[in-house]
């Protein structure tokens, strides 16, 4: 029997400013609507599937406040206000932020939403009716998939499609409150009946090893530029103790399992976790490989281990990095049946018919908006196949650990699930500045003991929040977001609040943005003239690709960390009969398919110093699909289509110009 352990990590940053009481960003609320309850409720149809859900306490606290009606955010305020009463500033806010959703899977699912998206791209004026439709559609796309398919009022609203009323707006607001109030009871219900295990993470999601000693950054990456040493293991202990107590109080069970933030471990962090009452923890097989100084493929990592040091012990599992990332980043490009089949075939192949434990650990929310129907068809197909296969079972981590003997570990290499180091959170200029500002605030707290107890408590709470990993996720060169400036401001606000609570003047540095590096985003430039190429895999002349359209994928990942695109840049153009494409930096072994709206069209391809393709013109729009190892790897462009109709128009203009030149 092969045991599959799914651990879904549910996490959002702490968006609340404790000084003002305002939530600055909406993502906890929106994912609570779309993901958190539905990911558990789907298991009611598959009683044989047992799973572990890792709940970050600071996220649970936010959900609890939204459910009780004591939390709000500017996004919600703008979404629920009558469109006619929106101020100019609110209108601009709505038009800036209410299209922050997946274009293909969410926005384009609703024709009116896509229409408004395209009108905003053209900078057209919006009427009050347009704004109200946008307000409602912005909320509608974040509702749980099964609710959208079963609730009569929402079904009728979707059928209506546009020209929504104030009554419609009030109805959606009510549905949102009902949905938010159901989230935590669902976890209590499924936990009480034993189908799910609830594990947790340190309260505000800090990188525990770095809170214990930030110099560990240079252990996992020798030579890494480091900030002044930050070493506050008592803060790490507080984050652990408080997490376990909070989940016990809110959900009725004291968790014994720990997904350390970002799978980040060290000997010191595991010691603190064991002392806090946790009996198992999880990390990544990349960390296991560096611990054992050998490859940690399935024959090594498909088993539990037990870490023992100084009289403390912790049972451990190590995630299958490859399989977990297939769900997180790849399977959204496949149909549900093919994706589920490929996943289980890989598990059977890796297991080789032996009894083993397969740890699948990943983010339980951000991937789904890239999937058809929020990933529900894929999950249902996957759970059905596991339920029907007598050689497979899906157990909680605690259940699985009760079945298998653990192998000993006497130390653990300090690292995270990303490259078995801490480079995402420390080492870059922005990261290190954030650590310096945190250290200064922490020292100010230590040096200002004579303040009222309530004020000192508030200052310490803000420090714990600022120790969270989420702020440095967005600092440095690795990740991009339209909300990056807001994350930067919120981080600095938390530190400012430390000084305010202590009655001190905040340092002037906290009034300036930490952001220094330009964000490398998606670039799309349209063609300037017809393109005629020699198909030889070389840049035949300086003029060959001059004036071509240019598309560059975003080289930074967002909330999910998924690696670099399989191609650096694409150029394209048309000569009136065929389309020419050039792919720079195409990885070896990557397959290419050209799709017009009418279907995939065979292309001539030559690989040399560059990769050049020529395909017959088969319509006004195309996109390029890239695959790796037979699996979809990327689509260019990431959203929508390349408009080669523009190239056709340029070719016709050029021909007309030639016809009118004197002979």
Secondary structure in CASP SS format (residue, H / E / C, confidence):
PFRMAT SS
TARGET T0000
AUTHOR 0000-0000-0000
METHOD secondary structure of the structure
MODEL  1
X C 1.00
X E 1.00
X E 1.00
X E 1.00
X E 1.00
X E 1.00
X E 1.00
X E 1.00
X E 1.00
X E 1.00
X C 1.00
X C 1.00
X C 1.00
X C 1.00
X C 1.00
X E 1.00
X C 1.00
X C 1.00
X C 1.00
X C 1.00
X C 1.00
X C 1.00
X E 1.00
X C 1.00
X C 1.00
X C 1.00
X H 1.00
X H 1.00
X H 1.00
X H 1.00
X H 1.00
X H 1.00
X H 1.00
X H 1.00
X H 1.00
X H 1.00
X H 1.00
X H 1.00
X H 1.00
X H 1.00
X H 1.00
X H 1.00
X H 1.00
X H 1.00
X H 1.00
X C 1.00
X C 1.00
X C 1.00
X E 1.00
X C 1.00
X E 1.00
X E 1.00
X E 1.00
X E 1.00
X E 1.00
X E 1.00
X H 1.00
X H 1.00
X H 1.00
X H 1.00
X H 1.00
X H 1.00
X H 1.00
X H 1.00
X H 1.00
X H 1.00
X H 1.00
X H 1.00
X C 1.00
X C 1.00
X C 1.00
X C 1.00
X E 1.00
X H 1.00
X H 1.00
X H 1.00
X H 1.00
X H 1.00
X H 1.00
X H 1.00
X C 1.00
X C 1.00
X H 1.00
X H 1.00
X H 1.00
X C 1.00
X C 1.00
X H 1.00
X H 1.00
X H 1.00
X H 1.00
X H 1.00
X H 1.00
X H 1.00
X H 1.00
X H 1.00
X H 1.00
X C 1.00
X C 1.00
X C 1.00
X C 1.00
X C 1.00
X C 1.00
X C 1.00
X C 1.00
X C 1.00
X H 1.00
X H 1.00
X H 1.00
X C 1.00
X H 1.00
X H 1.00
X H 1.00
X H 1.00
X H 1.00
X H 1.00
X H 1.00
X H 1.00
X H 1.00
X H 1.00
X H 1.00
X C 1.00
X C 1.00
X C 1.00
X C 1.00
X C 1.00
X C 1.00
X H 1.00
X H 1.00
X H 1.00
X H 1.00
X H 1.00
X H 1.00
X H 1.00
X H 1.00
X H 1.00
X H 1.00
X H 1.00
X H 1.00
X H 1.00
X C 1.00
X C 1.00
X C 1.00
X C 1.00
X H 1.00
X H 1.00
X H 1.00
X H 1.00
X H 1.00
X H 1.00
X C 1.00
X H 1.00
X H 1.00
X H 1.00
X H 1.00
X H 1.00
X H 1.00
X H 1.00
X H 1.00
X H 1.00
X C 1.00
X C 1.00
X C 1.00
X C 1.00
X C 1.00
X H 1.00
X H 1.00
X H 1.00
X H 1.00
X H 1.00
X H 1.00
X H 1.00
X H 1.00
X H 1.00
X H 1.00
X H 1.00
X H 1.00
X H 1.00
X H 1.00
X H 1.00
X H 1.00
X H 1.00
X H 1.00
X H 1.00
X H 1.00
X H 1.00
X H 1.00
X H 1.00
X H 1.00
X H 1.00
X H 1.00
X H 1.00
X C 1.00
X C 1.00
X C 1.00
X E 1.00
X E 1.00
X E 1.00
X E 1.00
X E 1.00
X E 1.00
X C 1.00
X C 1.00
X C 1.00
X C 1.00
X E 1.00
X C 1.00
X H 1.00
X H 1.00
X H 1.00
X H 1.00
X H 1.00
X C 1.00
X H 1.00
X H 1.00
X H 1.00
X H 1.00
X H 1.00
X H 1.00
X H 1.00
X C 1.00
X C 1.00
X C 1.00
X C 1.00
X C 1.00
X C 1.00
X C 1.00
X C 1.00
X C 1.00
X C 1.00
X C 1.00
X C 1.00
X H 1.00
X H 1.00
X H 1.00
X H 1.00
X H 1.00
X H 1.00
X H 1.00
X H 1.00
X H 1.00
X H 1.00
X H 1.00
X H 1.00
X H 1.00
X H 1.00
X H 1.00
X H 1.00
X H 1.00
X H 1.00
X H 1.00
X C 1.00
X C 1.00
X C 1.00
X C 1.00
X C 1.00
X E 1.00
X E 1.00
X E 1.00
X C 1.00
X H 1.00
X H 1.00
X H 1.00
X C 1.00
X E 1.00
X C 1.00
X H 1.00
X H 1.00
X H 1.00
X H 1.00
X H 1.00
X H 1.00
X H 1.00
X H 1.00
X H 1.00
X C 1.00
X C 1.00
X C 1.00
X C 1.00
X E 1.00
X E 1.00
X E 1.00
X E 1.00
X E 1.00
X H 1.00
X H 1.00
X H 1.00
X H 1.00
X H 1.00
X H 1.00
X H 1.00
X H 1.00
X C 1.00
X C 1.00
X C 1.00
X C 1.00
X C 1.00
X H 1.00
X H 1.00
X H 1.00
X H 1.00
X C 1.00
X C 1.00
X C 1.00
X E 1.00
X E 1.00
X E 1.00
X E 1.00
X E 1.00
X C 1.00
X C 1.00
X E 1.00
X E 1.00
X E 1.00
X E 1.00
X E 1.00
X E 1.00
X E 1.00
X E 1.00
X C 1.00
X H 1.00
X H 1.00
X H 1.00
X H 1.00
X H 1.00
X H 1.00
X H 1.00
X H 1.00
X H 1.00
X H 1.00
X H 1.00
X H 1.00
X H 1.00
X C 1.00
X C 1.00
X H 1.00
X H 1.00
X H 1.00
X H 1.00
X H 1.00
X H 1.00
X H 1.00
X H 1.00
X H 1.00
X H 1.00
X H 1.00
X H 1.00
X H 1.00
X H 1.00
X H 1.00
X H 1.00
X C 1.00
X C 1.00
X C 1.00
X C 1.00
X E 1.00
X E 1.00
X E 1.00
X E 1.00
X E 1.00
X E 1.00
X E 1.00
X E 1.00
X C 1.00
X C 1.00
X C 1.00
X C 1.00
X H 1.00
X H 1.00
X H 1.00
X C 1.00
X H 1.00
X H 1.00
X H 1.00
X H 1.00
X H 1.00
X H 1.00
X H 1.00
X H 1.00
X H 1.00
X H 1.00
X H 1.00
X H 1.00
X H 1.00
X H 1.00
X H 1.00
X H 1.00
X H 1.00
X C 1.00
X C 1.00
X C 1.00
X E 1.00
X E 1.00
X E 1.00
X C 1.00
X C 1.00
X H 1.00
X H 1.00
X H 1.00
X H 1.00
X H 1.00
X C 1.00
X C 1.00
X C 1.00
X C 1.00
X C 1.00
X E 1.00
X E 1.00
X E 1.00
X C 1.00
X C 1.00
X C 1.00
X C 1.00
X C 1.00
X E 1.00
X C 1.00
X C 1.00
X C 1.00
X C 1.00
X C 1.00
X C 1.00
X C 1.00
X C 1.00
X C 1.00
X C 1.00
X C 1.00
X C 1.00
X C 1.00
X H 1.00
X H 1.00
X H 1.00
X H 1.00
X H 1.00
X H 1.00
X H 1.00
X H 1.00
X H 1.00
X H 1.00
X H 1.00
X H 1.00
X H 1.00
X H 1.00
X H 1.00
X H 1.00
X H 1.00
X H 1.00
X C 1.00
X C 1.00
X C 1.00
X C 1.00
X C 1.00
X C 1.00
X H 1.00
X H 1.00
X H 1.00
X H 1.00
X H 1.00
X H 1.00
X H 1.00
X H 1.00
X H 1.00
X H 1.00
X H 1.00
X H 1.00
X H 1.00
X H 1.00
X C 1.00
X E 1.00
X C 1.00
X H 1.00
X H 1.00
X H 1.00
X H 1.00
X H 1.00
X C 1.00
X C 1.00
X C 1.00
X C 1.00
X E 1.00
X C 1.00
X C 1.00
X C 1.00
X C 1.00
X H 1.00
X H 1.00
X H 1.00
X H 1.00
X H 1.00
X H 1.00
X H 1.00
X H 1.00
X H 1.00
X H 1.00
X H 1.00
X H 1.00
X H 1.00
X H 1.00
X H 1.00
X H 1.00
X H 1.00
X H 1.00
X H 1.00
X C 1.00
X C 1.00
X C 1.00
X C 1.00
X C 1.00
X H 1.00
X H 1.00
X H 1.00
X H 1.00
X C 1.00
X C 1.00
X C 1.00
X C 1.00
X C 1.00
X C 1.00
X C 1.00
X C 1.00
X C 1.00
X C 1.00
X C 1.00
X E 1.00
X E 1.00
X E 1.00
X C 1.00
X C 1.00
X C 1.00
X C 1.00
X C 1.00
X C 1.00
X C 1.00
X C 1.00
X C 1.00
X C 1.00
X C 1.00
X C 1.00
X C 1.00
X C 1.00
X C 1.00
X C 1.00
X C 1.00
X C 1.00
X C 1.00
X C 1.00
X C 1.00
X C 1.00
X C 1.00
X E 1.00
X E 1.00
X E 1.00
X E 1.00
X C 1.00
X C 1.00
X C 1.00
X C 1.00
X E 1.00
X C 1.00
X C 1.00
X C 1.00
X C 1.00
X C 1.00
X C 1.00
X C 1.00
X C 1.00
X C 1.00
X C 1.00
X C 1.00
X E 1.00
X E 1.00
X E 1.00
X E 1.00
X E 1.00
X E 1.00
X C 1.00
X C 1.00
X C 1.00
X E 1.00
X E 1.00
X E 1.00
X E 1.00
X E 1.00
X E 1.00
X E 1.00
X C 1.00
X C 1.00
X C 1.00
X C 1.00
X C 1.00
X E 1.00
X E 1.00
X E 1.00
X E 1.00
X E 1.00
X E 1.00
X E 1.00
X C 1.00
X C 1.00
X E 1.00
X E 1.00
X E 1.00
X C 1.00
X E 1.00
X E 1.00
X E 1.00
X E 1.00
X E 1.00
X C 1.00
X C 1.00
X C 1.00
X E 1.00
X E 1.00
X E 1.00
X E 1.00
X E 1.00
X E 1.00
X C 1.00
X C 1.00
X C 1.00
X C 1.00
X E 1.00
X E 1.00
X E 1.00
X E 1.00
X E 1.00
X E 1.00
X E 1.00
X E 1.00
X C 1.00
X C 1.00
X E 1.00
X E 1.00
X E 1.00
X E 1.00
X E 1.00
X E 1.00
X C 1.00
X C 1.00
X C 1.00
X C 1.00
X C 1.00
X E 1.00
X E 1.00
X C 1.00
X H 1.00
X H 1.00
X H 1.00
X H 1.00
X H 1.00
X H 1.00
X H 1.00
X H 1.00
X H 1.00
X H 1.00
X H 1.00
X H 1.00
X H 1.00
X H 1.00
X H 1.00
X H 1.00
X C 1.00
X C 1.00
X C 1.00
END
